[in-house]
Amino acid sequence: MNPIPELSAWRRLHASSPEALQALGQHHGMDLVPQMAARPGAALRIRCARVQEGQVLVADLLWCASGDAQCLYTVETGYPMLRPGQALERIQAQGLSPDSAQAIALVLLHQLLAQASLVLDRIDEGLAVSMQSLRAFQLAVGTQGTRGAQDLTDVDSHLSMLNRPLSVVLQSLDDLARAASHLRRVAWRGPVGDRLPVDGLLAEIEGVQRRGRFMLERQRFHRRAAEETVATSDLNVTKVFSVLWAAFIPGTALINWYGQNFRVMPELSWEGSLWMQLLAVLVLTAIPVWMVKQSGSLR
C-alpha cells in the first residue's frame, strides 16, 4: 500500500506473480488484467524504465484510473518505479490537491516521463562513445595505426546492446501517451476550472517521442556506418590481393612456359637470355599494376 498518508487517493500495490496480481484484484474488487482499450476503470500496462547505479531497470506497471472521486490504483510487478515522496513534493510545489486522483496521476506520469528521458540521456552517451570509436577507426585507415575489421566487434556489440533499452523507452513513451490521453478524457468531464494541464503533458510526451525516434534513426545510421566500414576494410584486403595477383601472374606464366617439355628452345642458348626474360617479367608486372592504379582501384 501507499506509505504516504497525504496521498490518500492513491493505492500503490505490488505483485510479484500472476497469482498475487489475481489476489489483489479480488481483494480490491477490480479487474487488473491489462486492456488495450482505454475505457474507464480499465487497467493499462505501462512499460517503465529508469537508470539506477549506471544500469537501466525495466519493469511493467499496471495503471488503473477512473474518475476523480475514485482512487488511482498502480501495481508494480517488478522493480519499484514510482517515488511517492517526489510525487508529493511536486503536488505541493504546483499547488495541486493531494486528495485528487487525477492530480496524482498527472504527477506520476510526469515522473515516469522524466525517468524515460534520463534513459534516453544514457543512450545518447552510449551513441556518442560508439561514434567516437567508429570515427577513430575510419581516420586510422591507410596509416600505420590501421586496424582490422575485428576491431569493430566491440562497437557493433555496443550498438546492439543499445537497441534494447531504446526500444523499451519508445514502448514506454507510447504507453505513457495512451495513459495521458485517457487521463485527458476523464479530466475533461469535470468543470472547466478544475481541469488539469494534461495537454502540456501530452506535448512533452510527444517531444520526447520525437527525440526517441531520432535516436533510433541515429542508432541505425551508426550500425550502417559500422557495416560500411567493415565492407571498406574487406575491400582494401581485396585490393591488396588484386595487386599481388597482378604482380605474380607474369612470372607464373613464364615459369609455366619454360616448364613445358619442348624439344627445341633456341632462346635458352642466346647471350643475355636470362636478363631479357627478367626484363620481360618486370615489364609484364608493371603494366597490370599501372592499369590497376590508373583505374582508381587503389584509392
N, C-alpha and C positions, 0 to 999 in steps of 0.2 A: 504494500500500500504506500501511498504518498507520505513521506516523512515530514513534510512541511504543512502544518495545520492551517497556515494562512491561505493556501491554495485549496480551499475546500471543494471547489468544483472540478477538481482533477483527481482521478483514480489511477495511480500508477501501479501497474501489475507486472509480474514476471512469470514466465512459463518456460521451463527448460525442456519440455517434451510435449508431444501432441496430447498425451493423457492429462498433463497438468493444464493445458490450454482448454481442453474439454471440461475439466472440473471447474475452472474459473468461469467459463461460460454458464455452466449450470448454477454456480453459486450466485452469480450476479444477474441471472435471468437474461442473458444476452447471447446472440449468435456471433461468435468470434471467428467464424470461418471467413477468410478474405473473399470479397466480392469485387468483380470488375466494375460493376455499375455503382456509381456514387449516389446511391439512394439514401434518404435519411435513415440514420441508425445503422447503416451497413459498415462492416469492418473493412478497412483498406490496409493493404500491405505496403509498407514504405521501406525500401532498401536504404539503409543508413551506412555511412562511412565516416570515420574520423581518424585523426592522427594522434597516436599516443606513443611517446618514447621512440619516435622515429619509425614506427610501424603503422600501417593502415589497417584499422579494425573494421570489419564488415559484419553487420547483423541486420535482421529483419525486425521491424516494429509494426505491430498491429495497431491501427488507428481507428477508433470508433467515436465519432462525434455526431451529435444531432442538434437539437435546439439549445438556446442559451439557458433555458430553465433546467436542462438536464446536465449531467456530468460528462466530462470528457474522459474516456477510457483509453489508456495506452497500455499495450502489453509488449514488453521487451523479451524477445525469445533467445537472445544471445548476450553479447557484450552490452553493458549499460550505456545507452547513447544519450539519454536525457539528463539534464542538470537542473534540478529543481531550484537550487539556490540562485543560479544565474537567471532563471526564468523569473523568480520573484523580484530580483533586483531590477530587471528590465521593466516589469509591470509597474513597479513603484516609480521608476525613472520616467516612464511615459504617462503616468497618471491614469493607468487603466485600473479597472476594478478586479481585484483578486478573486472575487466571487463569480466572475463571468467565465463560463466555459469557453466562449468564443474568444475572449481576450487571451486566455491561457493558451488556446490552440494557436492563435496568431503568433504569440511569443515563442512557442515551441517550434513552430515551423520556421521562424526566423533563425532560431538556434540551430536547427538541422541544416538549414541553408548555409549558415556561416561555417559549419563543420565541413560541408561538402566543398566550400570554397577553399578551405585550408588544405584539403586533399589535392585539389587542383594546383595549389601553390607548390605542394610537394612534387607532383608530377611534372610541373613546369621546371623545377630544379633538375629533375632527372633528365628531361629532354635537353636541357642546356648542357649537361655533362656529356651526354651521348653525342651531341652535335660537336662539341669541342674535340672529342676523341676522333670522330669521323673527319673533321677538318684537319687535324694534325696528321692523320693517315694520308689524306689527299695531298697535303703540302709536302710530304716526305717522298712522294712518288718521283723517281728519277734522280734521287740524291743518294748519298752514302748511307743515309738512315732509312732507306726503303724497306718496308716491311711486307710480309706476305699476307694473303687473304685470310690465313688462320688467325691473324691478329685482330680481325674484325669480329671474331666469335663472341667476345665479351660485349661488344657494342650491340650485336644482334640479340643476344640473350637479354641484355638490359632493356632494350626496346620491347621485347616480348613480355618481360615482366611488368612493364608499364601499361601494357594493353589491358590487363585485367582490372586494375583499380580505376582506369579511365572509363571502361565500360560500366563498372559498378556506379561511378559517380553520375554518368549520364542516365542510368536507370533510376538512381536516387532522385535526380532532378525531375524526371518525368513523374515519379510518384509524388513528389512534393507539389508539382504543378497541379496534379489531379486533386490532392487533398486541399490545396488552396482554392481551387475552383469550387469544390464542394463547400468549403467554408464561406466563400463569397455568396453562393446561392442561399445558404442558410442565413447569413448576416443581412442580406437584402430583404428578408421577410420582416425584419423588425422596423422600428421607427427610423426615420431618416437621420435624426440627430444622434442616434445610438450606433450608427453603422461604423464598423471598424475599417481602417485603411488597408483593406485586403488587396485593392488594386495595386498599391505600392509594392506589396509582397510579390504579386504576380509579375510585376515589371522586373523586380530584382531576380526572380527565378528565371525569367526569360533572358536576362542579361548574362547570368551565369551559364545558362544552357548554350548561348551563342559562344561563350568562351570555351566551354567544354567541347563543342563541335569543332571549333577552330583548332584546339589542341589535338583532337582526334585526327584531323587532316594533317596537322604538323607531324604527328607521330607516324602517319602513313608516309609522308614525304621523307622523313628520316629513314624509314625502312627501305623505300625505293632508292634513296641515295646510297645506302649501305650496299644494296644489291647491285647497283650500277658500279660502285667502287670495286666490288668483288669481280664483276664482269670485266672491268677495265684491267684489273690485276691479272686475270686469266688471259686477257688479250695480249698483255705485254709478254707473258710467257710464250704465247703462240708466236709472237713476232720474233723472239729470240730463236726459237726452233726453226722458223722460216729462214732466217738469215744463216743459221748453221747448215740447214739443208742446201741453201744456195751456194755456200762456201765449199761444201764437201762433195757435192754431186759431180763436178767436173773430174776431180781426182778419182772418184769411184768409177766413173765411166772409163777413164784412161786405164785403170787397173784391170777392169773387165776386158778391155780391148786387147791389152797385151797378155792377158791370161788365156787367150784362145790358143788352140793348138794349130796355128798356121805353119805350113812348111817353109814358106818364103816370107821373110820380113826384112827387106833390104835396109830399112831406115835404122835398124839396130847397129849396123856397121858404119853408119855415117859419122863423120867427125863432128863433135858437138851435139850429137843426137840427144844426150841426156839434158843438156841445158835448153835445147829447143823444146823438149817435151815439158820441162818445168815451167818455161816461159808461157807455153800454151795453156798449161793448167792455171797459172796465175791470171792470165787474160780471161780465160773462161770463168774463173771465180769472180773476178772484179766486175764483169759485165752484169750478171744477175743481181749482185749486191747493189750495184749502181742503179739498176732498174727498180729494185725494191725501194731504195731511198728516194728516187725521183717520183715514185707513185705516192709518197707521203705515208707509207705504212709504218715507218719507223717513228713517227711523231706520236 
